[in-house]
Amino acid sequence: MESRRSAVDWQPVEVNSAVFVMFNILTQSDVCTTDPDFITFAVQNAGSVSGFINEITSTNFASFDGENLSLTTENLITVTLPDGRFYGCRE
């Protein structure tokens, strides 16, 4: 039998440490972007809340409904490589 190729190839995405941290938080629950702790974290790491939301959602691993960030996959894997780079990918 001929093997089938997946319609979407497995593609890890390199992210910065702040997005990596947020992915790990999102694996536990959605995040309210009006929460003061989120706002502080976003501004410290991306300069603005909207900029941070854009960084996170540009990976296509998370969505934004106007107030909350949520993962778009049930199985997000995050890894740190020995050289310090951070990656996220769907299982």
Biotite code that builds the C-alpha atoms (Angstrom):
import biotite.structure as struc

atoms = struc.array([
    struc.Atom([0.000, 0.000, 0.000], chain_id="A", res_id=1, res_name="MET", atom_name="CA", element="C"),
    struc.Atom([1.088, 3.487, -0.710], chain_id="A", res_id=2, res_name="GLU", atom_name="CA", element="C"),
    struc.Atom([1.582, 5.558, 2.420], chain_id="A", res_id=3, res_name="SER", atom_name="CA", element="C"),
    struc.Atom([-0.496, 8.678, 2.721], chain_id="A", res_id=4, res_name="ARG", atom_name="CA", element="C"),
    struc.Atom([1.043, 11.997, 3.470], chain_id="A", res_id=5, res_name="ARG", atom_name="CA", element="C"),
    struc.Atom([-0.635, 14.204, 6.022], chain_id="A", res_id=6, res_name="SER", atom_name="CA", element="C"),
    struc.Atom([-2.395, 17.270, 4.633], chain_id="A", res_id=7, res_name="ALA", atom_name="CA", element="C"),
    struc.Atom([-0.483, 19.357, 7.174], chain_id="A", res_id=8, res_name="VAL", atom_name="CA", element="C"),
    struc.Atom([3.147, 18.510, 7.796], chain_id="A", res_id=9, res_name="ASP", atom_name="CA", element="C"),
    struc.Atom([4.408, 18.634, 11.362], chain_id="A", res_id=10, res_name="TRP", atom_name="CA", element="C"),
    struc.Atom([6.020, 22.047, 11.701], chain_id="A", res_id=11, res_name="GLN", atom_name="CA", element="C"),
    struc.Atom([7.436, 23.274, 15.011], chain_id="A", res_id=12, res_name="PRO", atom_name="CA", element="C"),
    struc.Atom([7.435, 27.047, 15.438], chain_id="A", res_id=13, res_name="VAL", atom_name="CA", element="C"),
    struc.Atom([10.268, 28.897, 17.144], chain_id="A", res_id=14, res_name="GLU", atom_name="CA", element="C"),
    struc.Atom([8.972, 31.332, 19.776], chain_id="A", res_id=15, res_name="VAL", atom_name="CA", element="C"),
    struc.Atom([10.497, 33.669, 22.313], chain_id="A", res_id=16, res_name="ASN", atom_name="CA", element="C"),
    struc.Atom([10.590, 32.874, 26.017], chain_id="A", res_id=17, res_name="SER", atom_name="CA", element="C"),
    struc.Atom([7.490, 34.959, 26.840], chain_id="A", res_id=18, res_name="ALA", atom_name="CA", element="C"),
    struc.Atom([5.321, 33.198, 24.244], chain_id="A", res_id=19, res_name="VAL", atom_name="CA", element="C"),
    struc.Atom([6.745, 29.877, 25.458], chain_id="A", res_id=20, res_name="PHE", atom_name="CA", element="C"),
    struc.Atom([5.652, 30.719, 29.018], chain_id="A", res_id=21, res_name="VAL", atom_name="CA", element="C"),
    struc.Atom([2.195, 31.746, 27.798], chain_id="A", res_id=22, res_name="MET", atom_name="CA", element="C"),
    struc.Atom([1.790, 28.505, 25.839], chain_id="A", res_id=23, res_name="PHE", atom_name="CA", element="C"),
    struc.Atom([2.544, 26.567, 29.010], chain_id="A", res_id=24, res_name="ASN", atom_name="CA", element="C"),
    struc.Atom([-0.058, 28.594, 30.915], chain_id="A", res_id=25, res_name="ILE", atom_name="CA", element="C"),
    struc.Atom([-2.599, 28.096, 28.128], chain_id="A", res_id=26, res_name="LEU", atom_name="CA", element="C"),
    struc.Atom([-2.218, 24.318, 28.386], chain_id="A", res_id=27, res_name="THR", atom_name="CA", element="C"),
    struc.Atom([-3.829, 24.665, 31.819], chain_id="A", res_id=28, res_name="GLN", atom_name="CA", element="C"),
    struc.Atom([-6.598, 27.177, 31.036], chain_id="A", res_id=29, res_name="SER", atom_name="CA", element="C"),
    struc.Atom([-7.630, 30.117, 28.867], chain_id="A", res_id=30, res_name="ASP", atom_name="CA", element="C"),
    struc.Atom([-6.071, 33.473, 29.733], chain_id="A", res_id=31, res_name="VAL", atom_name="CA", element="C"),
    struc.Atom([-8.057, 36.672, 30.239], chain_id="A", res_id=32, res_name="CYS", atom_name="CA", element="C"),
    struc.Atom([-6.134, 39.476, 28.554], chain_id="A", res_id=33, res_name="THR", atom_name="CA", element="C"),
    struc.Atom([-7.672, 42.121, 30.840], chain_id="A", res_id=34, res_name="THR", atom_name="CA", element="C"),
    struc.Atom([-6.149, 40.480, 33.916], chain_id="A", res_id=35, res_name="ASP", atom_name="CA", element="C"),
    struc.Atom([-3.614, 42.881, 35.486], chain_id="A", res_id=36, res_name="PRO", atom_name="CA", element="C"),
    struc.Atom([-0.928, 40.163, 35.685], chain_id="A", res_id=37, res_name="ASP", atom_name="CA", element="C"),
    struc.Atom([-1.324, 39.406, 31.974], chain_id="A", res_id=38, res_name="PHE", atom_name="CA", element="C"),
    struc.Atom([-1.171, 43.094, 31.090], chain_id="A", res_id=39, res_name="ILE", atom_name="CA", element="C"),
    struc.Atom([2.036, 43.559, 33.103], chain_id="A", res_id=40, res_name="THR", atom_name="CA", element="C"),
    struc.Atom([3.624, 40.454, 31.557], chain_id="A", res_id=41, res_name="PHE", atom_name="CA", element="C"),
    struc.Atom([2.603, 41.497, 28.029], chain_id="A", res_id=42, res_name="ALA", atom_name="CA", element="C"),
    struc.Atom([3.907, 45.051, 28.342], chain_id="A", res_id=43, res_name="VAL", atom_name="CA", element="C"),
    struc.Atom([7.200, 43.922, 29.902], chain_id="A", res_id=44, res_name="GLN", atom_name="CA", element="C"),
    struc.Atom([7.803, 41.327, 27.194], chain_id="A", res_id=45, res_name="ASN", atom_name="CA", element="C"),
    struc.Atom([6.306, 42.797, 24.031], chain_id="A", res_id=46, res_name="ALA", atom_name="CA", element="C"),
    struc.Atom([5.816, 46.487, 24.715], chain_id="A", res_id=47, res_name="GLY", atom_name="CA", element="C"),
    struc.Atom([2.025, 46.272, 24.500], chain_id="A", res_id=48, res_name="SER", atom_name="CA", element="C"),
    struc.Atom([-0.870, 43.908, 25.123], chain_id="A", res_id=49, res_name="VAL", atom_name="CA", element="C"),
    struc.Atom([-1.938, 43.954, 21.473], chain_id="A", res_id=50, res_name="SER", atom_name="CA", element="C"),
    struc.Atom([1.614, 43.264, 20.313], chain_id="A", res_id=51, res_name="GLY", atom_name="CA", element="C"),
    struc.Atom([1.883, 40.282, 22.641], chain_id="A", res_id=52, res_name="PHE", atom_name="CA", element="C"),
    struc.Atom([-1.493, 38.911, 21.570], chain_id="A", res_id=53, res_name="ILE", atom_name="CA", element="C"),
    struc.Atom([-0.372, 39.220, 17.938], chain_id="A", res_id=54, res_name="ASN", atom_name="CA", element="C"),
    struc.Atom([2.856, 37.331, 18.700], chain_id="A", res_id=55, res_name="GLU", atom_name="CA", element="C"),
    struc.Atom([0.918, 34.505, 20.326], chain_id="A", res_id=56, res_name="ILE", atom_name="CA", element="C"),
    struc.Atom([-1.846, 34.212, 17.720], chain_id="A", res_id=57, res_name="THR", atom_name="CA", element="C"),
    struc.Atom([0.568, 34.506, 14.761], chain_id="A", res_id=58, res_name="SER", atom_name="CA", element="C"),
    struc.Atom([1.721, 30.970, 15.582], chain_id="A", res_id=59, res_name="THR", atom_name="CA", element="C"),
    struc.Atom([-1.813, 29.646, 14.864], chain_id="A", res_id=60, res_name="ASN", atom_name="CA", element="C"),
    struc.Atom([-1.593, 27.663, 18.127], chain_id="A", res_id=61, res_name="PHE", atom_name="CA", element="C"),
    struc.Atom([-3.818, 30.146, 19.972], chain_id="A", res_id=62, res_name="ALA", atom_name="CA", element="C"),
    struc.Atom([-6.846, 32.278, 19.188], chain_id="A", res_id=63, res_name="SER", atom_name="CA", element="C"),
    struc.Atom([-8.169, 35.511, 20.636], chain_id="A", res_id=64, res_name="PHE", atom_name="CA", element="C"),
    struc.Atom([-11.898, 36.211, 21.055], chain_id="A", res_id=65, res_name="ASP", atom_name="CA", element="C"),
    struc.Atom([-11.571, 39.854, 22.059], chain_id="A", res_id=66, res_name="GLY", atom_name="CA", element="C"),
    struc.Atom([-10.958, 39.077, 25.730], chain_id="A", res_id=67, res_name="GLU", atom_name="CA", element="C"),
    struc.Atom([-9.511, 35.579, 26.159], chain_id="A", res_id=68, res_name="ASN", atom_name="CA", element="C"),
    struc.Atom([-6.630, 33.673, 24.639], chain_id="A", res_id=69, res_name="LEU", atom_name="CA", element="C"),
    struc.Atom([-7.281, 29.968, 24.023], chain_id="A", res_id=70, res_name="SER", atom_name="CA", element="C"),
    struc.Atom([-5.301, 27.174, 22.444], chain_id="A", res_id=71, res_name="LEU", atom_name="CA", element="C"),
    struc.Atom([-6.470, 26.010, 19.029], chain_id="A", res_id=72, res_name="THR", atom_name="CA", element="C"),
    struc.Atom([-5.225, 22.490, 19.661], chain_id="A", res_id=73, res_name="THR", atom_name="CA", element="C"),
    struc.Atom([-5.693, 19.991, 22.460], chain_id="A", res_id=74, res_name="GLU", atom_name="CA", element="C"),
    struc.Atom([-2.116, 18.749, 22.226], chain_id="A", res_id=75, res_name="ASN", atom_name="CA", element="C"),
    struc.Atom([0.410, 21.553, 22.158], chain_id="A", res_id=76, res_name="LEU", atom_name="CA", element="C"),
    struc.Atom([3.964, 20.462, 22.819], chain_id="A", res_id=77, res_name="ILE", atom_name="CA", element="C"),
    struc.Atom([6.541, 22.974, 24.012], chain_id="A", res_id=78, res_name="THR", atom_name="CA", element="C"),
    struc.Atom([10.245, 22.272, 24.107], chain_id="A", res_id=79, res_name="VAL", atom_name="CA", element="C"),
    struc.Atom([13.438, 24.045, 25.013], chain_id="A", res_id=80, res_name="THR", atom_name="CA", element="C"),
    struc.Atom([16.460, 23.019, 22.980], chain_id="A", res_id=81, res_name="LEU", atom_name="CA", element="C"),
    struc.Atom([19.887, 22.648, 24.607], chain_id="A", res_id=82, res_name="PRO", atom_name="CA", element="C"),
    struc.Atom([20.994, 25.865, 22.886], chain_id="A", res_id=83, res_name="ASP", atom_name="CA", element="C"),
    struc.Atom([18.185, 27.814, 24.621], chain_id="A", res_id=84, res_name="GLY", atom_name="CA", element="C"),
    struc.Atom([15.758, 28.162, 21.718], chain_id="A", res_id=85, res_name="ARG", atom_name="CA", element="C"),
    struc.Atom([12.038, 27.617, 22.409], chain_id="A", res_id=86, res_name="PHE", atom_name="CA", element="C"),
    struc.Atom([9.576, 25.792, 20.164], chain_id="A", res_id=87, res_name="TYR", atom_name="CA", element="C"),
    struc.Atom([5.915, 24.921, 20.106], chain_id="A", res_id=88, res_name="GLY", atom_name="CA", element="C"),
    struc.Atom([4.160, 22.400, 17.892], chain_id="A", res_id=89, res_name="CYS", atom_name="CA", element="C"),
    struc.Atom([0.979, 20.400, 17.551], chain_id="A", res_id=90, res_name="ARG", atom_name="CA", element="C"),
    struc.Atom([1.342, 16.746, 18.438], chain_id="A", res_id=91, res_name="GLU", atom_name="CA", element="C"),
])
